Amino acid sequence: MQSLWYSRPTLEALHFLAMAKAYLRFRDPRRKRAGKHLDAFYDRIWREAAEQLGATYHPLGYGIADITLNDALVRTIENTCSIDDPVTIAIALNKLLSYRLLNESGLPTPPHLGFKLKTIDRAGDFLASVGGMCVVKPASGTGGGRGITTGIRSASHLARAAAVAAVYDDELMIEQQVQGDNYRLLYLDGVLLDAFVRKLPSVVGDGQSSITGLVHKANAERLAQGSGVSQVLLTIDFDMRRTLANQGLSLRSVPAAGQVVTLKIVVNENRGDDNSTATEQLCPSIIDAGARAAQALHVRLAGIDIITRDPTVPLADSGGVVIEVNTTPNYYYHYNKSDGCFPVANHVLKHLLLSSSKANPGAIKREIAWAFRNSHN
């Protein structure tokens, strides 16, 4: 018998509520302030990269800039530059298609299923077959963890999570929730540049404040200190409620002083210092798997997200999986890690200026190499 949670009136009501909440978040002036902090971060790192390479940085407005060196030109806007073509980006944004291409290349992804609100009963059957927690997400067109809910266990969870995901895309996806730590591996033309492990977003109890209060305090700190703390604000959403519920907590709970409370399994809203360099921890097999994932989708600048319990062994040995290939990977956390900075923009800009230059490439290459060698962090 089909659950009442999957009935059309219930799903339409949940979807309307989710759209209203998403609209209010979009209009939240605090989030617009946080977005300006991130814009300023990208303006700064591209300016610094251009200066250190002896190039000219010329802002065009609206966050877009021209960076030139002799006859070579690179255009940037935030974490996007002229390196991957629109079709490649579209393929990577389509999670069902990218999973299929990864699987065809022999790379493991979580067991998953595509569905729509009108076929949610299929997702319900998948959830029952897994016999554990699942993740629901939009199947395409999003990044930054938007519309993703973890910790799905029941029909009511599935219906609410699907309604949230459907705000961003009609095509939805349910997958088995794989246990392990989240690693981001950054590749440029198949070469691993940097990797870090990402701790989950959390707050620390003070013995007096509710979790809601702690979240508000954390967001006030993020706004006050700008991108030095985090790129985004914490969002009280269904993923946070599910993560808390799986710990026996709610937004009204008052954690003891010093108690660390995990807020979300989706890692995108953590702090910069929640992440630390993991390049030396990765076994050769995992490094090769990341390069193969980038190649499977023909992505030149690729942020490969992997979940594994043990980065020192191959994914097959730990039950690890590839969960995403990002074509416009976020630079923020490479610059804001607990153990130092990796200047992604310098590497990318150097690579692009060299490849697009026509005049005296040997001299330009020596010039850039000298500048980069003397400015590398």
N, C-alpha and C positions, 0 to 999 in steps of 0.2 A: 504493500500500500504506500502511495506517495505521501511524503511528509507535507503537512500543511504549510511548513516553511517554504516549500517550493511552489506554492500556488501563485498564480499571476498577480492577484491583488496584493499579497504580502510582499512579493518581490518589487512590485511597482512602488509601494509605499516606502520600502527600505531604500530603493534607488533614489526616490525623490528626496528623502532625508539626507542621504549621502551627498547628493548634488548640492543641497542647501549648505551643508557644512563645508564642502569644498569651496563654494563661492565665498563664504564668510572668511575662510582662511586666505583666499586670494586677495580679498579686500583689506585684510588686517594690516594696518600701517606699520606695525612692528616688523612684519615679514618684509615689507618693502624697504625698511631701514637695513635689515640684515642683508637683503639683496644688494644694496648699494655698497655695503662693506665688501661683499664678494667681487663686485665690479671693480672696486678700487684695488683689490688684491691682484686681479688679472692685469689691470693696467700697469701696476707696479712691476710684476715679474716680466712682462713683455718689454717694458721700458729698460729694465735692468739687463735683460738678455741682449737687447739691441746695443746698448751702450758697451757692454763687455765684449761684444763681437765687432765693435767699430762700425755698426750699422746705424742708419737714421730711422728714428721712430716718429711717425707722423700720424696723429690721431685725426680721423675723418669725422668723428662724431658718432653718437649712438653706440658707443662701445667698440667701434670698428677702427682699426689702425692699419696703416701701410708701414712695412719695415723694409727698407731698401739698403742694398750694399752693391755699389757700382750698378750693373744692369739687372741685378737680381731683385725680385720683389716677392714678399710674403705678406698676405693679409691675414689679420687675426680678429677674432671677436670672442672674448672670454676664453674657454678651453677649446675653441674651434679654430682650425687654420686650414690652409689649402693643402691637405695631405691625402685625405681619403675622399673618393668620389661619392656623389649622392646615392648611387645604387648600392654601394658597399654599406653605407650608413643605414639605408633602408633594410637591408638584409639583417644586419646586426640588431636593429630595433625589433625585428620580428622574432620573438622568442621561440615560437614553434618551428619556424624555418631554420633558425640558427641551431636549435637543438638537433634537428634532423641532419644538418650538415656536419655537426660535431660527431654524431653517432656514426655517420657514414665514414668518418675518418678514424673510427675506432676509439673515440674519446667518450668517457662515461658522463652521462648527465642524470639527474634524478628521474625516476619513473614519473611520467606526467601524462596529462590528457587535456586537449583543447575542448572548450564548450562555450555556450552562450547562456544568457539568463533563461531563455526559453527551453534549453536542453540541460538545465541544471541537474536533473535527475541522473544524467550520465556521470556528472561529477560526484553526486551522492553515492553512486555505485562504486566509483573509484575510491572514495574516502573509506567506504566500508571494506573494500578489498585490501587497503593498505593496513588497516588495523592499528594505526598510530596517527601521529600528527601530520598535517599537510599544510602547504602554503598555497594561497590563492593570489593571483596577480593578473594585471592586464597582459594580454598576449603580445601587444606591440605598442610602439609609439611613446613609451615613457622611459624615464631614467630617474636616478636619485631615490629609488625606493618608493616612488609615488604609487599609491593604489595597492600596495602589497600588504597582506595580512598573514601572519604566521600562527602556529599553534591551533590550527583548525582541527576539531575533534568530533563535532556533531552537526546535525542538519541545521540547527539555528546558527552556529558559527559560519557554516558554509554559505547560507543565504545572506547573512549580513556582509561577509567578506566579498561575495560575488557582487553585491549591490555597490560596494565601495569601488571595486576594481572596474565595474562597468561605467563609472564616471569618466574613465580615461579611454576605454576602448570597448567596442561591442564584443570582440573576440576575447575570451578569457582563458585562463589556464590554471589547472590544479596540479601540484606536484608533491611527491613525498618529501617531508622535511628531513633533510640529512643532518646528522649530528657531526659537529666538529667546529674548528676555528675557520674564520673567513680570511682568506689571503687575496691581496691584489698584486698581480704581476704585470709590470709595464714593459711592453716590447716596442721597439722601433725597427721596422724591416727585419723582423725575426730575431733581433738581438735583445736579450733581457737587460733593461736599464736599471730597474729598481723593483723591489718587492717589499711589502709590509703586511703585518698581521693586524687585524682590526678587532679591538675589543668592542663589546656591545655597549650602547648608550646606557648610562646609569646615573644614579644620584646617591649621595651618602646621607643617611639619616642624622638628625640632630636631637632626636628624642622628644621633639615638640611639634614639628611641622608634619602635616599630612604629605603624602606623595604629590598631590596636586600643588601644594605650597612649595615643595622642593623643586618641582618642575618650573614654577613661576620664578623662583629665585635663580635657578640655573639660566633661564632665558634672559633675565635682567642682566646677569653677568655677561652673557654672550653679546648682548646689545651694547653694554658699556665698554667692553674690551675689543669689540669688532672681530675681524677675521683672525686675530691672534689666538682666540679660544676655539671657535668653531665656525664653519661656513654657513650653518643654518640654525634655526631655532628648533627646539624639541616640540613635537606635535602630539597633543593628546588625541589619539585616534583609536580605532578598533584594534590595531596591532599592539598598541601599548596596553589596552585593557586585557587583551588575550595573554600577553606576556606576564602581566601582573597576576592574572587569575591562575596561571599555571604555577605560580609561586605561592598560591594561597593568599594573595594580596589584592587590594583594590586601590583606586585613587584616594579613598578616604583613610587608608591605613597610615599609621604613624610609626615609621621605623625607629628602632632604637638608635641611640647615638653611636655613630661609627658603622652602622649596618649599611652595606652596599646593596642597593636594589637595582637589578637589571630592569630597564624600562622597555626595551625592544630587542627582538631578534634581528630585525632589519637594521643594518649597521650604519646607514647613511647619515644619521643624526648624531653620531658620536662626536667627541671632542678631538682636536688634533693630537693631544697627548695621550689619547686612548690607542694610538697606533705606533708601532715600532718596526724598525727595519728587520726584514726576515730573509734577505737575499742569501746570506750564508747558511741559513737553516734548510734551504730547499735542496732536495736530492736531484741529481741530474735528470732522473726520469720525469719529475714534476716540471722542471725547467723545459724539458723537451715537449711535454704535454701542452704547456702554455704556448710554445712556439707553433705547435701543430694546430692548436685552436685558432690562433691568429691566421695561419695559412689556410685553414679550412674555409674561412670567410673572406680571405684575401684582404685582410686589414693590415695596413702598414703601421699605424700607431694604435696599439691595442692594449686596453686594460682588461686582463683576464681575471675573472673572479673564480676562485677555487675554494671548496670547503673540504677540509681533511682533518682527521684527528691527529695525524702524524706527518709533518712535511718532510721527514727524513726517509720516507719509504714511498714507493710508487702508489698512485691513487688506487690501483686495483688491490693493493695489500691493506689499505686502510679503509676501504669503502668510500673513498673520496670521489668528488664529482666536480665538473666544470659547470658553473651556474650562469655565467654570462660572459659575452665578449663585447666590450665597450669600444666603439669607434671614436668617440670624442671623450676620452677618459678625463676625469677630474684631476687637475694638477694639485689641488689644495693640500691634500694629505701628504703628498711627497715633500712639500715645503714645510709642513707643520706636523712633524712626528716628535715623539718623546725623546728621540736620540739623534736629532739633527735634521738637516735639510738636504734634499736632492733636487737640484735646479733643472727640472724637466724642460722648461722653456728654452734654456740655453742649448740643450742637446737637440731639441726639435728645430729650433731656428737655425742653428749651425748646419744641420742636415739639409734643410730645405734651401737655404741660401747657396750652399755648395751645389746642390743638384739642379738649381734653376739658373745658375750663372753661366753666361756664354763667353764673357771676356776674360781672357787670361786665367782660366780656372786653376792652374797650378799656383799662381801667385796668391789668388784669393784663398785657396785652400791653406797655404802656409800662413797667411795673415790671420785667418779665423782660428787655425790650430794654435797659433802663438797666443792670441787673445784669450782663447778658452782655457788653455793650459795655465795661464797666469791669473785666471779669475775663478777657476772651478772651486766649488765649495766642497 
